[in-house]
């Protein structure tokens, strides 16, 4: 019987998967509400997924973008 193994939760791969899942869920919520993310927000999301931005930094950056609108 074969088994599948998930990456450990605290490994870089595991953390990246969790960040990707969080972004997918957030974008799905936007789309359910009839909204679409801007190119800038998608770029910030990519930075977050890559681990170059923390969640708080992503949130603050998105808020700054929308205050300018």
C-alpha positions in Angstrom: 0.0 0.0 0.0 1.5 3.4 -1.0 1.5 6.3 1.3 1.8 10.0 0.5 3.8 12.3 2.7 3.2 15.9 3.1 6.1 18.2 3.8 6.6 19.0 7.5 4.6 21.9 8.6 7.6 24.1 9.5 9.7 23.2 6.4 10.1 25.9 3.8 8.1 23.9 1.4 5.3 23.4 3.9 5.3 27.1 4.8 5.1 28.0 1.1 2.2 25.6 0.6 0.3 27.2 3.5 1.0 30.7 2.1 -0.2 29.7 -1.4 -3.4 28.2 0.1 -4.1 31.3 2.1 -3.7 33.5 -1.0 -5.9 31.2 -3.1 -8.6 31.4 -0.4 -8.4 35.1 -0.2 -8.6 35.5 -4.0 -11.5 33.1 -4.1 -13.4 35.2 -1.5 -12.8 38.4 -3.6 -14.1 36.7 -6.7 -17.2 35.4 -4.9 -17.9 39.0 -3.9 -17.6 40.1 -7.6 -14.2 41.7 -7.1 -10.9 41.2 -8.8 -7.4 41.8 -7.4 -5.2 44.4 -9.1 -1.9 43.5 -10.7 -0.2 45.2 -7.8 -2.1 43.1 -5.3 -1.2 39.9 -7.2 2.5 41.0 -7.3 2.4 41.5 -3.5 0.7 38.1 -3.1 3.5 36.5 -5.0 6.0 38.2 -2.7 4.2 36.8 0.3 4.0 33.3 -1.2 7.8 33.4 -1.9 8.4 34.4 1.8 9.7 37.9 1.1 6.8 39.5 2.8 5.1 38.6 6.1 1.3 38.4 6.3 1.2 41.7 8.3 3.4 43.4 5.6 1.2 42.1 2.9 -2.0 43.4 4.6 -0.4 46.8 5.2 0.8 47.1 1.6 -2.6 46.3 0.2 -4.3 48.8 2.6 -1.8 51.5 1.4 -2.7 50.7 -2.2 -6.4 51.1 -1.6 -6.1 54.3 0.4 -4.6 55.9 -2.7 -7.7 55.0 -4.8 
